[in-house]
Amino acid sequence: MAAVMTAVLPKTAAPAERTGAPRWLVRLLAVACGLTAANLYYCQPLLPRIAHAFKASPASAGALVTTTQLGYALGLVLLVPLGDIARRRRLVCLLLGGEAAALLLSAAAPTLWVLLPAGTAVGLGASAVQILMPYAATIAAEQERGRVTATLLSGLLLGVLLSRSVAGLLGDALGWRAVFLCAAVATSALAVLLSRVLVESAPEVAIGYRAQLKATFALAATEPLLRRRSLIGACVFGGFGVFWATVAFLLTGAPYHFGQSGIGAFALLGAAGAIASKLVGRAADAGAQRWLTGALLALGAASFGAIWLGGQSLVWLVVGVLVMDAAVHGTHLLNMSVVYGLVDAARSRIASVYMTSYFLGGAAGSAIGTTAYRLGGWPGVAAAGAVFMAVGLLAWAGGLRRERG
């Protein structure tokens, strides 16, 4: 660990002197996290319309999900580490401005080959979420840091949850381009608002960009627990990506024949993830991260059996997605509670390593899911999702054996 530690700059006030973050600001940051994260997922229920508009195959249109998540992963690797060494307010506003421009390009894209790189730029800008999280922790008093972080995470999950529903309903009423246009307007307004209300903070560490990247990679190399939890996170989000990148194709075809509004309403089932996060958070505080992780991974693997049956039964599909979403978000929260306890400062490095792995897993899941749907239909999707969860369960079990050994 000594290899990655660097001098921390003096703070403007000692922790004991802080009065804490105003509630209105914490709520605003939660909304900002939700709106920014939502931009990553608006495209998912719109894929059938996008495919039809550009006369593309489901797999080709599904590549938009993959490129967007890959852009986010690049942002986690290359941009999030800046959160420790740059002024966060300026960095966040620049990223949000770039994301708004990319959303405008998405709304006006004349071809799929313009839309795909625009999606990558949207993903890059959305990495601002993982800079807002450490910012909130910095302005919070010590005794309220957990509550503040939980509030931002709840906002993020709510944004992810509502994004598909809003996109489905708005896409049904005004078309898929209107969804990206509205998102661009909202993101632009958010950037202006944050530029006016965020308090500027000094960088946490006094090193250059190259040294910060080296320190981030060194942290990943020297912390086996971080690597293992990152692999588990990649697996659960991979299973999540397999399902949500393809379910719109299932729901628009036989036997369901859902419209965009129906797909958006179906996405509200993701509320199970937000509920599970609250319950899992209490268990994590009680020190039950290890065994609860295994239980959630096992449930996640089993959920894809119900999802397979959901190819012909809406009841089984609902049961499967409720269990799957709860397992994914619950495991994610447990992972974060473990990895953020590994260091006392410069947590943007932890965010970069863990969240990069997490979203690379999601991108891989989206790509594999659309391919599995093309080659094997809905049973192929269910099998691919189950494999992701099973690999995560094996990684967890392997960690237990090493600890006992």
C-alpha positions in Angstrom: 0.0 0.0 0.0 2.9 2.3 0.7 3.7 2.4 -3.0 0.5 4.3 -3.8 0.3 6.7 -0.9 1.0 10.4 -1.7 1.1 13.6 0.2 -2.3 15.0 0.9 -2.8 18.7 0.5 -4.0 20.7 3.6 -7.7 21.1 3.8 -9.4 24.5 4.2 -10.9 23.3 7.5 -10.2 20.4 9.8 -13.0 17.8 9.9 -14.0 18.8 13.4 -14.5 22.4 12.2 -16.9 21.4 9.5 -20.6 22.3 10.0 -21.6 19.6 7.5 -23.2 19.7 4.0 -26.5 21.5 3.7 -29.4 19.2 3.1 -30.5 21.1 0.1 -27.1 20.6 -1.5 -27.0 16.9 -0.7 -30.4 16.5 -2.3 -29.2 18.5 -5.4 -26.1 16.3 -5.7 -28.4 13.2 -5.5 -30.6 14.6 -8.3 -27.4 15.4 -10.3 -26.2 11.8 -9.9 -29.6 10.5 -11.0 -29.9 12.7 -14.0 -26.3 12.1 -15.1 -26.5 8.3 -14.7 -29.9 8.2 -16.5 -28.2 9.4 -19.7 -26.4 6.0 -19.8 -29.7 4.1 -20.0 -32.2 6.1 -22.0 -31.2 4.3 -25.1 -32.1 0.8 -23.9 -36.0 0.8 -24.3 -35.5 2.8 -27.6 -33.4 0.1 -29.3 -36.3 -1.4 -31.4 -37.2 2.1 -32.7 -33.6 3.0 -33.4 -33.1 -0.3 -35.3 -36.2 0.4 -37.3 -35.2 4.1 -38.0 -31.8 3.1 -39.4 -32.9 -0.3 -40.9 -30.4 -2.0 -38.6 -30.4 -5.4 -37.0 -31.2 -5.8 -33.2 -27.5 -6.6 -32.6 -26.3 -3.5 -34.5 -28.7 -1.2 -32.6 -27.8 -2.9 -29.4 -24.2 -1.8 -29.9 -25.3 1.6 -28.8 -25.6 0.2 -25.2 -22.1 -1.2 -25.5 -20.4 1.9 -26.8 -22.1 4.1 -24.2 -20.9 1.8 -21.4 -17.4 1.6 -22.9 -17.3 5.4 -23.0 -18.2 5.4 -19.3 -15.5 2.9 -18.6 -12.9 5.0 -20.4 -14.1 8.0 -18.3 -13.6 5.9 -15.1 -10.0 5.1 -16.1 -8.9 8.4 -17.6 -11.1 11.1 -16.0 -12.2 10.0 -12.6 -8.7 9.9 -11.2 -8.6 13.7 -11.9 -11.1 14.1 -9.0 -8.2 13.8 -6.5 -5.8 16.2 -8.3 -8.1 18.8 -9.9 -10.7 21.2 -8.8 -13.9 19.2 -8.8 -16.4 21.9 -9.5 -14.7 22.9 -12.8 -14.1 19.3 -13.8 -17.7 18.2 -13.2 -19.2 21.1 -15.1 -16.9 20.5 -18.1 -17.9 16.9 -18.2 -21.6 17.7 -18.0 -21.2 20.3 -20.8 -19.5 17.7 -23.0 -22.2 15.2 -22.2 -25.0 17.7 -23.2 -23.3 18.3 -26.5 -23.0 14.5 -27.2 -26.7 14.1 -26.4 -27.6 16.8 -28.9 -25.5 15.0 -31.5 -27.4 11.8 -30.6 -30.7 13.5 -31.2 -29.6 14.8 -34.6 -27.6 11.7 -35.7 -28.3 11.0 -39.4 -26.9 7.4 -39.3 -26.2 4.7 -36.7 -22.5 5.2 -37.3 -22.8 8.8 -36.0 -25.0 7.7 -33.1 -22.6 5.1 -31.8 -19.6 7.4 -31.2 -22.0 10.0 -29.8 -23.0 7.3 -27.3 -19.3 6.9 -26.4 -19.1 10.6 -25.6 -22.2 10.4 -23.5 -20.6 7.7 -21.5 -17.4 9.7 -21.0 -19.4 12.7 -19.6 -21.5 10.5 -17.3 -18.3 9.6 -15.4 -18.9 12.9 -13.6 -21.1 10.8 -11.2 -18.0 9.2 -9.8 -16.4 12.6 -9.2 -19.5 14.0 -7.4 -19.4 11.1 -4.9 -16.0 12.0 -3.5 -16.9 15.7 -3.6 -19.9 15.0 -1.4 -17.8 13.0 1.0 -15.3 15.9 1.2 -17.8 18.6 2.1 -19.7 16.3 4.6 -18.8 16.3 8.3 -17.4 13.0 9.5 -20.5 12.0 11.4 -22.8 12.5 8.4 -20.6 11.1 5.6 -22.4 7.7 5.5 -25.8 9.3 5.3 -24.6 11.7 2.6 -23.1 8.9 0.5 -26.3 6.8 0.9 -28.4 9.7 -0.3 -26.3 10.1 -3.5 -26.4 6.4 -4.2 -30.2 6.4 -3.8 -30.4 9.3 -6.3 -28.2 7.4 -8.7 -30.3 4.2 -8.5 -33.6 6.2 -8.9 -32.1 7.8 -12.0 -31.2 4.5 -13.5 -34.7 3.1 -12.5 -36.7 6.0 -14.0 -34.5 6.4 -17.1 -36.0 3.5 -18.9 -39.6 4.3 -18.0 -39.2 8.0 -19.0 -37.5 7.0 -22.2 -40.1 4.5 -23.1 -43.0 6.8 -22.4 -41.4 9.9 -24.1 -40.3 7.8 -27.0 -43.8 6.4 -27.5 -45.2 9.9 -27.5 -42.6 12.0 -29.3 -40.1 9.6 -30.9 -36.7 8.4 -29.8 -34.9 11.6 -30.9 -36.9 13.7 -28.5 -35.6 11.6 -25.6 -32.0 12.6 -26.3 -33.0 16.2 -27.0 -34.7 16.5 -23.6 -31.8 14.8 -21.9 -29.4 17.4 -23.5 -31.5 20.3 -22.2 -31.7 18.8 -18.7 -27.9 18.1 -18.6 -27.1 21.6 -19.8 -29.3 23.1 -17.1 -27.7 20.9 -14.5 -24.2 22.0 -15.5 -25.2 25.7 -15.2 -26.8 25.1 -11.8 -23.9 23.2 -10.3 -21.4 25.8 -11.6 -23.3 28.3 -9.4 -23.9 26.4 -6.2 -20.9 24.0 -5.8 -18.2 25.1 -3.4 -14.8 25.0 -5.0 -12.4 22.6 -3.2 -8.7 22.2 -3.4 -7.2 19.0 -4.9 -6.7 16.2 -2.3 -3.2 15.1 -3.5 -0.3 17.2 -4.9 0.8 15.1 -7.8 0.5 15.2 -11.6 -1.9 13.3 -13.8 0.6 10.6 -14.9 1.6 10.0 -11.2 -2.0 9.7 -10.3 -2.7 7.1 -13.0 0.4 5.1 -11.8 -0.9 5.3 -8.3 -4.3 4.0 -9.4 -2.8 1.0 -11.2 -0.5 0.4 -8.3 -3.4 0.2 -6.0 -5.1 -2.3 -8.2 -1.9 -4.4 -8.3 -1.3 -4.4 -4.5 -4.9 -5.0 -3.2 -6.1 -8.5 -3.9 -9.4 -7.8 -2.2 -10.0 -4.9 -4.5 -9.4 -7.0 -7.5 -11.7 -9.8 -6.3 -14.5 -7.4 -5.5 -14.0 -5.7 -8.8 -14.3 -9.1 -10.6 -17.5 -9.9 -8.7 -18.9 -6.4 -9.6 -18.1 -7.0 -13.2 -19.9 -10.3 -13.2 -23.1 -9.1 -11.6 -23.3 -6.0 -13.8 -22.5 -8.3 -16.8 -25.6 -10.3 -16.0 -27.6 -7.1 -15.6 -26.4 -5.9 -19.0 -27.3 -9.2 -20.6 -30.9 -8.8 -19.5 -31.6 -5.1 -19.9 -29.9 -4.9 -23.3 -32.2 -7.5 -24.8 -35.5 -7.5 -22.9 -36.9 -4.8 -25.1 -36.7 -7.1 -28.1 -38.5 -9.9 -26.1 -41.3 -7.5 -25.0 -41.9 -6.1 -28.4 -42.3 -9.6 -30.0 -44.5 -12.6 -29.4 -46.1 -13.3 -27.0 -46.0 -9.9 -25.4 -46.2 -7.3 -28.2 -45.5 -4.4 -25.8 -45.3 -0.8 -27.0 -42.7 1.7 -25.8 -45.0 2.7 -22.9 -45.3 -0.9 -21.8 -41.5 -1.4 -21.9 -41.1 1.7 -19.8 -43.6 0.5 -17.3 -41.9 -2.9 -17.1 -38.6 -1.1 -16.3 -40.2 0.2 -13.0 -39.6 -3.3 -11.7 -36.1 -2.2 -11.1 -37.3 -0.6 -7.9 -36.4 -3.9 -6.3 -32.8 -2.8 -6.6 -33.3 0.4 -4.7 -35.2 -1.4 -1.9 -32.6 -4.1 -1.7 -29.9 -1.6 -1.3 -31.4 -0.1 1.8 -31.8 -3.5 3.4 -28.4 -4.7 2.4 -26.9 -1.4 3.7 -28.1 -2.2 7.2 -26.7 -5.7 7.0 -23.4 -4.4 5.8 -23.1 -2.1 8.8 -23.6 -5.2 10.9 -20.5 -6.8 9.3 -22.3 -9.4 7.2 -20.7 -8.5 3.8 -18.9 -11.8 3.2 -21.8 -14.3 3.5 -24.5 -12.0 2.2 -22.5 -11.5 -1.0 -22.5 -15.2 -1.6 -26.2 -15.5 -0.9 -27.0 -12.7 -3.3 -24.8 -14.1 -6.1 -26.6 -17.5 -5.7 -29.9 -15.7 -6.0 -28.7 -13.9 -9.0 -27.7 -17.1 -10.8 -31.1 -18.7 -9.9 -33.0 -15.7 -11.1 -32.0 -16.4 -14.7 -33.9 -19.7 -14.5 -37.1 -17.7 -13.9 -36.0 -15.3 -16.6 -35.7 -18.2 -19.0 -39.3 -19.3 -18.2 -40.3 -15.6 -18.7 -39.8 -16.1 -22.4 -43.4 -17.4 -22.4 -44.7 -16.3 -19.0 -44.9 -12.7 -17.8 -45.3 -13.9 -14.2 -41.9 -15.7 -14.3 -40.3 -12.8 -16.1 -41.4 -10.4 -13.3 -40.2 -12.8 -10.6 -36.8 -13.2 -12.4 -36.2 -9.5 -12.9 -37.2 -8.6 -9.3 -34.7 -11.2 -7.9 -32.0 -10.3 -10.4 -32.1 -6.6 -9.8 -32.1 -7.0 -6.1 -29.1 -9.3 -6.3 -27.1 -7.0 -8.6 -27.7 -3.8 -6.7 -27.3 -5.5 -3.3 -24.0 -7.1 -4.3 -22.8 -3.7 -5.7 -23.5 -2.0 -2.4 -21.6 -4.7 -0.5 -18.7 -4.4 -2.8 -18.5 -0.6 -2.3 -18.7 -0.9 1.5 -15.7 -3.3 1.4 -13.4 -1.5 -1.1 -13.9 2.1 0.1 -12.6 0.9 3.5 -9.2 0.0 2.0 -7.8 3.5 2.0 -8.3 6.7 4.1 -7.7 9.3 1.3 -7.7 9.7 -2.5 -10.7 7.4 -2.9 -11.1 8.5 -6.6 -8.5 5.8 -7.2 -10.7 3.2 -5.6 -13.7 4.5 -7.6 -11.6 4.3 -10.8 -10.5 0.7 -10.3 -13.8 -0.8 -9.1 -16.2 1.1 -11.3 -14.1 0.6 -14.4 -14.3 -3.2 -13.8 -18.0 -2.9 -13.0 -18.9 -1.1 -16.2 -16.6 -3.1 -18.4 -18.5 -6.1 -17.1 -21.8 -4.3 -18.1 -20.5 -3.5 -21.5 -19.4 -7.1 -22.0 -22.8 -8.3 -20.8 -24.6 -6.0 -23.2 -22.5 -7.2 -26.2 -22.8 -10.9 -25.2 -26.5 -10.5 -24.5 -27.4 -9.1 -27.9 -25.2 -11.8 -29.6 -26.8 -14.5 -27.5 -30.3 -13.2 -28.4 -29.4 -13.3 -32.1 -27.9 -16.8 -32.0 -30.0 -18.5 -29.3 -33.1 -16.4 -28.7 -34.3 -15.8 -25.2 -33.0 -19.1 -23.8 -29.5 -18.0 -25.0 -29.9 -14.7 -23.1 -30.9 -16.5 -19.9 -28.0 -18.9 -20.2 -25.5 -16.0 -20.7 -26.8 -14.1 -17.7 -26.6 -17.2 -15.5 -23.0 -17.8 -16.6 -22.0 -14.2 -15.5 -23.5 -14.8 -12.1 -21.9 -18.2 -11.7 -18.5 -16.8 -12.4 -19.0 -14.1 -9.8 -20.1 -16.8 -7.3 -16.9 -18.8 -8.1 -14.8 -15.7 -7.5 -16.4 -15.2 -4.1 -15.9 -18.8 -3.2 -12.3 -18.7 -4.3 -11.8 -15.7 -2.0 -13.2 -17.7 0.9 -10.8 -20.6 0.3 -7.8 -18.2 0.2 -8.8 -16.6 3.4 -9.1 -19.9 5.2 -5.8 -21.2 3.7 
